[in-house]
Amino acid sequence: MRLLLRILPFGLILAAWLGASLLLGEELVPGPVSTTVELAGMVASLQTWRHVCLTVYRGTAGLLLAVAGAYLLGIPCGLSPTAMRVVTPLVTALQSCPPIVWISLLLVWAGVGATVPILVVAAAAFPVLFLNMAQGTAALDRGLFDMARLYRLPRRSVLRHIILPGTSRYALAAFSFALGITWKVTATAEFFGSGNGIGARIYWAYRVLDMPRLFAWTFLIILIGMGLETGIVHPIRDRLQAHDRPAGKAP
C-alpha cells in the first residue's frame, strides 16, 4: 500500500502529460516517449553533462553561501532579541524582492557569467534559512544556556552540544525548502544571464521552438532536484526521526 501511494502521484502526472499531448498535439506538448528519446540522446553527449555540472556547481555554491550566512547571522540574532528586531525587517525586505530584480541588477553590475546565478541563488535562499535558524535558536530552552554559563562551557561546546542539535529540525526544514527553490532560481538566472548551463539550454530550445529538447532539459533539472532531495534531505530526516523514536518502538 505504501509503495502504491508513492507511485500514484507519478502515475497521475504521467496521465495528465499524455492527455495534454493528445489534446494539444506533439508540436506543443511532446509526449513522454518523444521526450525520453530526446533525453536519451542528450545524456549520451558530453556537452550535456558539462551544462549539468555548471548548473549544479552554481546552485550548490549559491546555496552554500546562503547556508553559511544563515548560520553566521541567524544564531547571533536568535540569541539577541535586539539584533533580531534590527535584522529581521532587512531580511524580510530581501525575501520580498523577486529574483528577476537581482538578475537584472547583477547583469548590470557583474555581466553575463557564473556570478549572476550564484549570487541570485544566495539572495533567494538566504531569507528562509536565516529566519528558521534565528527562530530555532530563539526557541531553545534558556535554562540550557544558564547551565552552560554555570559550568563555564566554552562557546564552541555550547554551539556544538546545545545550539546545533536544538536547531537541527528548523535547519532541515529550511534547507529542504531552499534546496527546492535553488534549481528553479539557478535555471532562471542562467536563462537570462548566462551562455551555458541548463537554464541557457532551455532558453535556446525556446528560441528555436525545439519543444522536445525544451521538455527534456526541463525534465532533467526536475530529476536533479528530486534526486538531491531524496539523496540528502530524506536520509537526514529519517536519522532525526530514528533518534527521536523511543527504544524498542517499531517504526
N, C-alpha and C positions, 0 to 999 in steps of 0.2 A: 504493500500500500504506500509506504514512504517513497519507494522508487517511482511508483506511478505519479505521485504528487510532484516529484521533481521533473519528470518527463513532460507532464501535462502542459506547463506554460510554453515549452518549446514547440510542442505539437500545435498549440493554438496560434503561435507566431507563424509557424510554417503554413498552416491552413490560411491565415489571413494574407500572407505573402502570395501564395498560389492564387487565391481569389482575386487579389489586386492585379496580378499579372494577367489572369484570364480576362478580367473586366476591362483593363486599360490597354492591354497589349504588351508584347515583349519590348517594343520600341521605347515605351515609357517606364515600364516596370519589368526588368528582366527577371525571369523565374529562378528558382533555386538551382535548376540544372545548369542553365547558361552562366549563372554567377559562379557556380562551383567550377565549371570548365575554365572560365576566365581566371579564377583564383588559382587553380592548379597550374596554369601557365605562368602566372606571376610568381608563384612560390619557387618555380624552377629557375628563376632568374636571380643572379647575384645582385643586380641593381635594386631589386625589390627589397632584399634584406639590408642593403645599405640605407634605404629610406626608412625602413622599420627601425634599424639601430639608431639612426639620428633622432627619430621621434621619441623612442624610449629613453635615450640619453637626455634629451631636452626636458621631457616630462619628469623624469627622475630627478634631474638637477634642480628644477624649479620646486618640486615637492620637498626635496631635502632642505632647500633654503627656507621654505615656509615652516617646516618642522623645527629646524634649528631656531628660527626666530620666535616661534610659538613657545618653545621651552625656555629660551633665554629671557623672554619678556613676560610670558604668561605666569610662570611660577612666582616671580617677584610681585607681580600685580595681584596674584591670588593671596599672597601673604600680607599685602599692604592695601587696606581699603582706600586710602588716599590715592595711591598710584592707580588703583582700579578705576576710580572715578575720573581721573585725568585722562587715562589712556583709552578707556572703552569707547567714548564718543568718537575718537580719531579712528579706531579700528572699525567701528560701525559705519563711518563715512567711507572708509576704504571698501568695506563689504558692499555698500550701495552703488559703488562705481562699476558699471558694466565692463567686461573685458575688452570690448571694442574700443573704449576710450583709451585704455592703456596701450592697446595695439597701435592706435593712431599716434599717440604721443611718442611711443618708443620708436616707431618708424621714422619720425622726425628727428629724434634725439640720437638714436643708435644706428639707423639704417637697416637694410634687409640683412638677415643673418640669424645666428643661433641665439643672440642676446634677447631678441624680442620674445620668442616662445618661452624661454627660461624665466624671464622676469614677469611675464604675464601670468604664468602658472603660479609663481611665488605670490604675486599680488592677489590672485583669485583664491588660493588655498589657505593663505595665512590667517584671514579673519576667523574662520570657523575653528581652525586649530588653536589659535590664541584664546578665543572665548571659552572653549572647552577646557583647556589647560588651566586658565585663570579660575573658572568656576569650580573645577575639580579640586584645585589647591585650596580655594576658599572654603570648600565644604569639608575639609579634613577636620578631625577632632582636635581642637586646640589643646586638649589635655596631653596629647602625644608630644606636642612641642614644649609644653611646660615640663614634662618628664625629661625630655632631651636636654633642656637647659639645666635641670636639677642635676643630672648625671654628667653634664658638661660634654655631651657628644659633639664631635666635630661636625661642621656643616656638611661635609661630604657624606658622613654616615646618616645624617638627617635626610639628606636628599636621596640616598640610596635605599634606606630602610623604611622611610615614612612617606616622603612625597611621591616618589616614582611608583611604588606599589599602590598607594592610595589613589592615585590619579590614572591608573592604567586603563580602567574602563572608559573614562572620559576620553583619554587619548586615543583608544582604539576606535571608539565611535566616530570621533572627529577624523581620524586617519582614513577610515573606510569611506566617509563622505568625500574627503579631499582626494582620495585615490580615484574615486568615481568621476569627479569633475576634471581631474588632471588631463586625461586623454582628450576630452572634449575641448578644453581650452587650448591644449597643445596643437591639436589639429586646426582649430580656428585661427590661432596665431600664425601657423605655417601657411594656411590658406591665403592670408592677407600679406604676410610679411616674411616669406622665405621662398627660396627657389628649390628646396629639396625637403624631404620628409613626407609623411603620409598626407598631411594637410595640403601640401603643394601638389602632390599627385592627384588628390581629389579635385583641386582647382583646375588642373589641366584636363582631367577627364570631363569635367563640367564644360570647359571652354570648347571642346571638340564634340560635346554631346555623346561621348562614349559611355553609355549607360551601364553596360555590363562591367566595365572597368571601374566606374564610379561606385557601383554596388559592391564590387569585390574589395576595393580599398576600404569602404565603409565597414564591411563585414570583418575585415582584417583588424581594424582598430577596435571593434567591439570584442573580438576574440582576445586581443591583448588585455583590455580592461577586465574582462571576465576571468581570464587566466591569472592575472595578478591578484585579483580579489580572492579567488579560490585558493591560490597557492600561498598567499601571505596572510590575509586577514582572517580567513576561516580557521587555519591551524592555531593562530594566536587566540582567537575567541574560544575554540574548543579547549585549549590548555587552561584558560582562565576559568571556564565553566567546570572543568575537571578538578581544578584546585579548590573551587568553592563547594563541590559536591561532598556531602558527608561520607566518611569512610564506610565502606560496605554497602552503600546505596547504589543500586544499579542505575545506569544512565537511561 
